[in-house]
């Protein structure tokens, strides 16, 4: 505005100098296909899909108050052994009261990569942060350190094709105090 005002005497013409960046032509990563180079954006896209399937299991659990076949199918589609068994056990325990802290019309959790520690076509290990404000009625303490390992889906674990990605959760740990965890991917 100052440049236009200084040239308003009629002897100079001001031309606009605002430069806008060109529109982005980069497509969002396809979480259903392992790219040649695994990036944070790709892992975030995979985590969004897995969180949505987990959200489906949570919404069904909240609505039915039982660990039914649909809940188990959703969990099986995204958790490799032994995490799958732990998730079914956790879902069962949540029916003793914790499920009541889930919104009746819960959204999905949002997990975002803080650090991509290991990335290969057979194993991804990341440090993340998860926000559950769309899921929970009352917030719970946020993990200071949270880690996930993604591994290829186990054969036969997703007969309903609920999980379009090639990945499942193979390891997860969260700490309330900052804690470093070594990559769980085999060397």
C-alpha positions as CSV (number, residue, x, y, z in Angstrom):
1,X,0.0,0.0,0.0
2,X,2.9,2.4,0.7
3,X,4.3,1.9,-2.8
4,X,0.9,2.7,-4.4
5,X,0.4,5.8,-2.2
6,X,3.9,7.2,-3.0
7,X,3.2,6.9,-6.8
8,X,-0.3,8.5,-6.7
9,X,0.9,11.8,-8.0
10,X,0.2,10.7,-11.6
11,X,3.8,10.7,-12.7
12,X,4.4,7.0,-11.9
13,X,2.3,4.0,-12.4
14,X,2.4,1.3,-9.8
15,X,2.3,-2.2,-10.9
16,X,1.3,-5.1,-8.6
17,X,4.3,-7.0,-7.3
18,X,2.5,-9.7,-5.4
19,X,3.6,-13.1,-6.5
20,X,1.5,-16.1,-5.7
21,X,3.0,-19.6,-5.7
22,X,1.7,-21.8,-8.5
23,X,-1.0,-24.2,-7.4
24,X,0.3,-27.5,-6.1
25,X,0.3,-30.2,-8.6
26,X,1.6,-32.8,-6.1
27,X,-1.0,-35.5,-5.6
28,X,-1.6,-36.9,-2.1
29,X,0.2,-40.2,-1.5
30,X,-1.9,-43.3,-2.3
31,X,-1.8,-45.3,1.0
32,X,-2.9,-48.4,-0.9
33,X,0.4,-48.7,-2.8
34,X,3.9,-48.9,-1.3
35,X,5.9,-46.1,-3.1
36,X,9.6,-46.4,-4.1
37,X,10.5,-44.0,-1.4
38,X,8.4,-44.1,1.8
39,X,7.8,-40.5,3.1
40,X,6.2,-39.0,6.2
41,X,3.3,-37.9,4.0
42,X,2.8,-41.5,2.8
43,X,2.9,-42.9,6.4
44,X,0.4,-40.2,7.6
45,X,-1.9,-41.3,4.7
46,X,-1.6,-45.0,5.8
47,X,-2.2,-44.0,9.5
48,X,-5.4,-42.1,8.5
49,X,-6.8,-45.2,6.8
50,X,-5.9,-47.4,9.7
51,X,-7.3,-44.9,12.2
52,X,-10.6,-44.8,10.3
53,X,-10.9,-48.6,10.5
54,X,-10.1,-48.5,14.2
55,X,-12.7,-45.8,14.5
56,X,-15.3,-48.1,12.9
57,X,-14.5,-50.7,15.5
58,X,-14.8,-48.2,18.3
59,X,-18.1,-46.8,17.0
60,X,-19.5,-50.3,16.7
61,X,-18.3,-51.2,20.1
62,X,-19.8,-48.0,21.6
63,X,-23.2,-48.6,19.8
64,X,-23.5,-52.3,20.6
65,X,-21.6,-52.6,23.9
66,X,-20.2,-55.9,22.7
67,X,-17.1,-57.2,21.0
68,X,-19.1,-58.6,18.1
69,X,-17.9,-60.0,14.7
70,X,-17.8,-56.6,13.1
71,X,-15.5,-55.2,15.9
72,X,-13.3,-58.2,15.6
73,X,-13.2,-58.0,11.8
74,X,-12.1,-54.3,11.9
75,X,-9.5,-55.0,14.5
76,X,-8.2,-58.1,12.7
77,X,-7.9,-56.0,9.4
78,X,-5.4,-53.6,11.0
79,X,-3.6,-55.5,13.8
80,X,-1.1,-58.3,13.3
81,X,-0.5,-60.9,16.0
82,X,0.0,-60.5,18.9
83,X,-1.5,-57.0,18.9
84,X,-4.8,-58.3,17.6
85,X,-5.4,-60.4,20.7
86,X,-4.4,-57.5,22.9
87,X,-6.8,-55.2,21.1
88,X,-9.7,-57.6,21.5
89,X,-8.9,-57.9,25.2
90,X,-8.7,-54.1,25.5
91,X,-12.0,-53.8,23.8
92,X,-13.6,-56.3,26.2
93,X,-12.1,-54.4,29.2
94,X,-13.4,-51.1,27.9
95,X,-17.0,-52.4,28.2
96,X,-16.5,-52.1,32.0
97,X,-16.7,-48.3,31.7
98,X,-14.1,-46.7,29.5
99,X,-16.3,-47.1,26.4
100,X,-18.6,-44.5,28.0
101,X,-16.0,-41.9,27.5
102,X,-16.3,-42.4,23.7
103,X,-18.6,-40.0,22.0
104,X,-21.8,-41.6,20.7
105,X,-21.0,-40.2,17.3
106,X,-17.2,-40.5,17.6
107,X,-14.9,-39.4,14.8
108,X,-11.5,-40.9,14.1
109,X,-8.3,-40.4,16.0
110,X,-5.6,-38.3,14.3
111,X,-2.1,-39.9,14.4
112,X,0.7,-37.8,12.9
113,X,4.3,-38.8,12.3
114,X,6.8,-36.8,14.4
115,X,9.8,-38.9,13.2
116,X,10.2,-41.5,10.5
117,X,12.8,-43.8,12.1
118,X,12.8,-46.8,9.7
119,X,11.2,-47.1,6.3
120,X,11.3,-50.0,4.0
121,X,8.8,-52.0,1.9
122,X,8.6,-54.6,4.8
123,X,8.7,-52.4,7.9
124,X,8.0,-48.8,8.9
125,X,8.8,-47.6,12.4
126,X,7.7,-44.1,13.5
127,X,7.4,-41.8,16.4
128,X,4.0,-40.2,16.4
129,X,1.5,-38.1,18.3
130,X,-2.2,-38.9,18.4
131,X,-5.1,-36.5,19.0
132,X,-8.3,-38.1,20.3
133,X,-10.5,-35.0,20.6
134,X,-12.9,-36.3,17.9
135,X,-13.3,-39.6,19.8
136,X,-13.4,-38.9,23.5
137,X,-15.9,-37.0,25.6
138,X,-13.3,-36.2,28.3
139,X,-9.7,-35.8,27.3
140,X,-7.2,-38.2,28.7
141,X,-3.4,-37.5,29.3
142,X,-1.6,-37.3,26.0
143,X,1.4,-39.5,25.5
144,X,4.7,-37.7,25.5
145,X,6.3,-40.5,23.4
146,X,4.3,-42.8,21.1
147,X,5.7,-45.3,18.6
148,X,4.2,-47.6,15.9
149,X,5.6,-50.3,13.7
150,X,3.8,-51.0,10.5
151,X,4.3,-54.4,8.9
152,X,2.7,-56.1,5.9
153,X,-0.7,-57.5,6.7
154,X,-0.7,-61.1,7.8
155,X,-2.0,-63.5,5.1
156,X,-5.7,-64.1,5.6
157,X,-6.2,-61.4,8.3
158,X,-8.5,-59.2,6.2
159,X,-10.9,-61.5,4.2
160,X,-13.4,-58.7,4.0
161,X,-10.9,-56.3,2.4
162,X,-11.7,-53.7,5.1
163,X,-8.1,-52.4,5.0
164,X,-7.1,-51.3,1.5
165,X,-3.5,-50.6,2.5
166,X,-0.8,-53.3,2.5
167,X,0.0,-52.4,6.2
168,X,-1.1,-53.4,9.7
169,X,0.0,-52.4,13.1
170,X,2.7,-54.8,14.4
171,X,3.9,-52.8,17.5
172,X,2.6,-49.9,19.5
173,X,3.9,-48.3,22.7
174,X,3.1,-45.0,24.4
175,X,4.6,-43.3,27.4
176,X,3.4,-40.4,29.5
177,X,7.0,-39.2,30.0
178,X,9.5,-38.7,27.1
179,X,11.1,-42.0,26.2
180,X,13.2,-43.1,23.3
181,X,12.4,-46.5,21.7
182,X,14.6,-48.4,19.3
183,X,13.2,-49.3,15.9
184,X,11.4,-52.6,16.2
185,X,12.0,-53.4,12.5
186,X,14.4,-56.4,12.1
187,X,17.8,-55.5,10.7
